[in-house]
């Protein structure tokens, strides 16, 4: 019996296990495979509306003097005094005396030429008296002689009178020159000036045409800005003359306003960009109550030039314009890729005339893959 149990019980267990396996296998649920549905991509959009937009030309420029001269002495001599404001970086007004030369020699020269003039005037008076005597003598000779003697210019001393007048004119010219030289011993500024360089001081000996100082007109500076060649057409034939320009420096938050006067007429060989001249009045803020930061010469500044107004046009952020001048448009739940033609580009904005219609929703968010017909879904805040 024990032997029978040992044999029959394992067999029964095997048969039962096989029957159970067969049952569960035959009764398992069937899974039907379905093709995956297309999932819509959530996007953000902006609605297109036409408008009028001002344009700007952005450039970099260098601050330069509009008028700069090398002030020289017209006379030779020793400098006996200088203005306290005559220092490098000092600002002086038009008509202020910069320095004075020793005028002793020039005063003596004036006195000598004045004496020479008095002498020639006296000589002229004597010559006029001699003429009267010559006329009377000629009358007496004609009365005493049987024949009449002709009155010649020489007999009437007319050449001597002409010579006397000429000597007076020459003496007066010498006096005027001497007085002019005396006045030139004092050097005055020809315009409101910034002392850029100082070459002499009190006690210096200067020669005629000797260098005194380098000065810059502070009533107006100019900025020579470099703009791309594709913007140069805006400045041709005076189209952008007197256009407003705004200058900003890295060293100050101050903004200086200027006006475009024209182009430099050349393209820089290094950057191949065109030069535009901007005139900036009162760059040192001397006419403003309380003053303001100075616009510094040779400073490299940012320039914004107000361009023409674009009318009836679309404005797009640069991020919404894709490769090859295309935009992605949300069109009833699907993606539509359109070609556009920009009419003006700025740092963060692109203006478009064609390729977009009023009311179109242009996609501003990025897509992993952009193909025509891609299913889209607007962000919840924009779906209304």
C-alpha positions in Angstrom: 0.0 0.0 0.0 2.8 2.3 0.9 4.5 1.6 -2.4 1.2 2.2 -4.3 0.7 5.6 -2.6 4.3 6.7 -3.4 3.6 5.9 -7.1 0.0 7.1 -7.6 0.1 10.4 -5.6 2.8 12.1 -7.6 1.2 11.0 -10.8 -2.1 12.5 -9.7 -0.4 15.8 -8.8 1.2 16.0 -12.2 -2.1 15.3 -13.9 -3.8 17.9 -11.8 -1.2 20.5 -12.5 -1.3 19.9 -16.3 -5.1 20.2 -16.2 -4.9 23.5 -14.3 -2.3 24.9 -16.7 -4.5 23.9 -19.7 -7.5 25.5 -18.1 -5.9 28.8 -17.4 -4.3 28.9 -20.8 -7.5 28.4 -22.6 -9.4 30.9 -20.6 -6.9 33.9 -20.7 -8.3 37.3 -22.0 -7.4 38.4 -25.5 -5.8 41.9 -25.9 -6.7 43.8 -29.1 -4.0 46.1 -30.4 -5.1 49.6 -31.6 -3.0 52.1 -33.5 -1.9 55.0 -31.2 -3.8 58.2 -31.6 -2.1 61.4 -32.7 -1.4 63.7 -29.6 -1.8 67.5 -30.2 1.1 69.7 -29.2 0.3 72.6 -26.9 1.6 75.9 -28.3 1.5 79.6 -27.5 0.5 82.2 -30.1 0.1 85.9 -30.8 -2.7 87.4 -32.8 -1.5 89.5 -35.8 -2.8 93.1 -36.2 -1.6 95.7 -38.5 -0.3 99.0 -37.2 2.1 101.9 -37.8 5.6 101.5 -36.2 8.6 103.8 -35.9 11.8 102.3 -36.9 15.3 102.7 -35.5 18.8 102.4 -36.9 21.2 101.0 -34.3 24.9 101.8 -34.6 28.1 102.4 -32.8 30.1 105.6 -33.1 33.0 107.7 -31.9 32.7 111.1 -30.3 34.8 113.7 -32.2 35.2 117.5 -32.1 33.2 119.3 -34.7 35.7 122.1 -34.7 39.3 121.8 -33.4 42.2 124.2 -34.0 45.8 124.6 -33.0 46.1 128.0 -31.5 49.3 129.7 -32.5 51.0 133.0 -31.6 51.1 135.7 -34.3 54.0 137.4 -32.6 57.3 136.5 -30.9 57.9 137.4 -27.3 57.8 136.3 -23.7 54.5 135.3 -22.0 54.1 137.5 -19.0 50.7 136.2 -17.8 48.2 133.4 -18.4 44.6 132.9 -17.4 43.8 130.7 -14.4 41.5 128.7 -16.5 44.3 128.0 -19.0 44.7 124.4 -17.9 44.3 121.1 -19.7 40.6 120.2 -19.6 39.6 123.7 -18.7 36.6 125.3 -20.3 36.7 129.0 -21.3 34.2 131.3 -22.9 34.6 133.1 -26.2 36.4 136.4 -25.9 38.2 135.5 -22.7 42.0 136.3 -22.6 44.1 133.2 -22.7 47.5 134.8 -22.2 49.5 138.0 -22.7 52.9 138.6 -24.3 55.4 141.3 -23.2 54.2 144.3 -25.1 57.1 146.8 -24.4 58.7 146.5 -27.8 55.4 146.8 -29.5 54.4 149.9 -27.6 57.7 151.5 -28.7 57.0 150.6 -32.3 53.6 152.2 -32.1 55.2 155.4 -30.8 57.8 155.4 -33.6 55.2 154.9 -36.3 53.0 157.6 -34.8 55.9 160.1 -34.8 56.6 159.1 -38.4 53.0 159.9 -39.3 53.2 163.3 -37.6 56.4 164.0 -39.6 54.7 163.2 -42.9 51.7 165.3 -42.0 54.0 168.2 -41.3 55.8 167.6 -44.6 52.5 167.7 -46.4 51.6 171.0 -44.9 55.0 172.4 -45.9 54.5 171.1 -49.4 51.1 172.7 -49.7 52.7 176.0 -48.8 55.5 175.5 -51.4 52.8 175.0 -54.0 51.2 178.3 -53.2 54.6 180.0 -53.5 55.2 178.3 -56.8 51.9 179.5 -58.2 52.6 183.1 -57.1 56.1 183.0 -58.5 54.7 181.8 -61.8 52.3 184.7 -61.9 55.1 187.2 -61.3 57.3 185.7 -64.0 54.5 185.8 -66.5 53.9 189.5 -65.7 57.6 190.4 -66.1 58.3 188.4 -69.2 57.0 189.3 -72.7 55.9 185.7 -73.4 53.6 183.6 -71.3 55.2 180.6 -69.5 53.1 177.4 -69.4 52.2 176.1 -65.9 53.5 172.5 -65.8 52.9 169.9 -63.1 56.6 170.1 -62.2 56.5 173.9 -61.9 53.5 173.7 -59.7 55.1 170.9 -57.5 52.3 168.5 -58.1 54.6 165.4 -58.0 55.9 166.5 -54.6 52.4 166.8 -53.3 51.5 163.3 -54.5 54.7 162.0 -52.9 53.8 163.7 -49.6 50.3 162.1 -49.7 51.8 158.7 -50.4 54.1 159.0 -47.5 51.2 159.9 -45.2 49.3 156.8 -46.4 52.4 154.6 -45.8 52.9 156.1 -42.4 49.3 155.5 -41.4 49.5 151.9 -42.6 52.7 151.4 -40.5 50.9 152.8 -37.5 47.9 150.5 -38.0 50.2 147.5 -38.3 52.0 148.5 -35.1 48.8 149.0 -33.2 47.5 145.7 -34.6 50.7 143.9 -33.4 50.3 145.6 -30.0 46.7 144.2 -29.8 48.0 140.8 -30.7 50.1 140.6 -27.6 46.8 139.6 -25.8 45.5 136.3 -27.1 41.7 135.8 -26.9 39.7 132.7 -27.5 37.8 132.7 -30.8 34.9 130.5 -29.5 33.7 128.7 -26.4 36.5 126.2 -26.0 37.8 123.2 -24.1 41.6 123.3 -23.6 42.6 119.9 -25.0 46.4 120.5 -24.8 48.5 123.3 -23.2 51.9 123.9 -24.8 53.1 127.1 -23.0 53.0 128.8 -19.6 54.0 132.1 -18.0 57.6 132.8 -18.7 57.7 130.8 -22.0 59.4 132.4 -25.0 57.3 131.9 -28.2 58.1 132.6 -31.8 55.7 133.8 -34.5 53.5 130.8 -35.4 54.6 129.1 -32.2 52.2 126.6 -30.7 50.1 127.8 -27.8 47.3 125.3 -27.3 45.0 122.8 -28.9 41.3 123.8 -28.3 38.0 122.3 -29.2 34.6 124.1 -29.7 32.3 123.0 -26.9 29.1 124.4 -28.5 28.9 121.3 -30.6 30.5 117.9 -31.0 29.9 115.3 -33.7 29.6 111.5 -33.5 30.7 109.5 -36.5 28.6 106.4 -36.4 29.0 103.3 -38.5 25.9 101.7 -40.0 25.4 98.6 -42.2 25.5 99.3 -45.9 21.9 98.1 -46.3 20.9 101.0 -44.1 22.9 103.6 -46.1 20.1 104.1 -48.6 18.1 105.8 -45.9 20.6 108.6 -45.6 21.1 109.3 -49.3 19.9 112.5 -51.0 19.1 114.0 -47.6 16.2 111.7 -46.8 17.4 111.3 -43.2 18.8 114.8 -42.7 17.9 116.3 -39.4 16.7 112.9 -38.1 16.8 112.6 -34.4 19.6 110.5 -32.9 20.1 109.4 -29.3 23.6 108.8 -27.9 24.3 106.6 -24.9 27.7 106.0 -23.2 28.8 103.1 -21.2 30.2 105.3 -18.4 26.9 107.1 -17.8 23.1 106.6 -17.9 22.8 110.0 -19.5 21.3 110.3 -23.1 22.4 113.0 -25.4 20.2 114.1 -28.3 21.6 115.0 -31.7 20.6 115.3 -35.3 21.9 113.6 -38.4 23.7 115.9 -40.8 24.6 113.5 -43.5 27.1 110.8 -44.4 30.9 110.8 -44.4 30.9 109.8 -48.0 33.1 106.7 -47.4 33.0 103.1 -46.2 35.5 102.0 -43.6 38.0 99.5 -45.1 38.1 97.3 -41.9 34.4 96.8 -41.1 33.0 97.7 -44.6 30.4 99.9 -42.9 29.2 103.4 -43.9 29.8 106.5 -41.8 27.0 108.8 -40.7 27.7 112.2 -39.0 25.5 113.2 -36.0 25.8 116.7 -34.5 25.3 117.0 -30.8 24.7 120.5 -29.4 26.0 121.5 -25.9 27.8 118.2 -25.3 29.1 119.4 -21.9 25.8 120.6 -20.6 27.0 124.2 -20.0 23.6 125.7 -21.0 21.6 123.4 -18.7 20.9 124.6 -15.2 22.5 122.2 -12.8 24.6 120.7 -15.5 24.8 117.1 -16.6 27.6 114.5 -17.3 29.9 115.5 -20.1 30.1 113.7 -23.5 33.7 112.7 -23.6 35.8 113.0 -26.8 37.0 109.7 -28.3 34.3 107.8 -26.3 32.8 104.8 -28.1 29.0 105.2 -27.8 25.8 103.5 -28.7 23.6 105.4 -31.2 19.9 105.1 -32.1 18.7 107.0 -35.1 15.0 107.5 -35.6 14.1 106.0 -39.0 11.0 106.3 -41.2 7.5 105.2 -39.9 6.3 101.9 -41.4 2.6 102.2 -42.0 0.0 99.4 -42.1 2.4 96.6 -41.3 2.8 93.6 -39.0 5.3 93.5 -36.1 6.8 90.1 -35.1 9.3 89.3 -32.4 12.5 87.8 -33.8 12.0 84.6 -32.0 8.8 84.0 -34.0 10.6 84.1 -37.3 12.0 80.7 -38.2 14.7 79.6 -40.6 14.5 80.8 -44.2 12.1 83.6 -43.3 9.2 81.4 -42.4 6.6 81.6 -39.6 4.5 78.9 -38.0 0.7 79.7 -38.0 -1.9 78.0 -35.9 -4.7 77.2 -38.4 -7.8 75.4 -36.9 -5.7 73.0 -34.8 -3.0 72.2 -37.3 0.4 73.7 -38.2 0.8 75.8 -41.3 4.3 77.0 -42.4 4.3 80.2 -44.4 7.0 82.1 -46.2 7.3 85.8 -45.3 9.2 88.8 -46.7 10.6 91.1 -44.0 10.7 94.8 -44.9 12.7 95.9 -41.8 14.7 94.2 -39.2 15.8 95.4 -35.8 17.5 93.8 -32.8 14.4 92.2 -31.3 11.6 92.9 -33.9 11.0 92.1 -37.5 8.4 94.0 -39.6 6.5 92.1 -42.3 4.2 93.2 -45.1 3.3 90.0 -46.9 2.8 86.4 -45.9 0.6 87.1 -42.8 -3.1 88.2 -42.6 -4.9 90.1 -39.9 -6.2 87.8 -37.2 -3.6 85.0 -37.9 -2.2 83.3 -34.8 1.6 83.1 -35.1 3.2 80.5 -32.9 5.9 81.8 -30.6 6.7 78.6 -28.7 9.2 76.0 -30.1 8.3 72.7 -31.6 10.5 69.6 -31.7 9.5 68.8 -35.2 7.7 71.3 -37.5 5.8 69.9 -40.4 2.7 71.1 -42.2 -0.4 69.5 -40.8 1.0 68.8 -37.3 -1.8 68.6 -34.8 -1.8 71.6 -32.4 -3.6 72.7 -29.3 -3.5 76.3 -28.0 -2.4 76.9 -24.4 -5.5 77.1 -22.1 -5.2 80.8 -21.5 -5.3 81.4 -25.3 -8.0 79.0 -26.3 -10.7 81.5 -25.6 
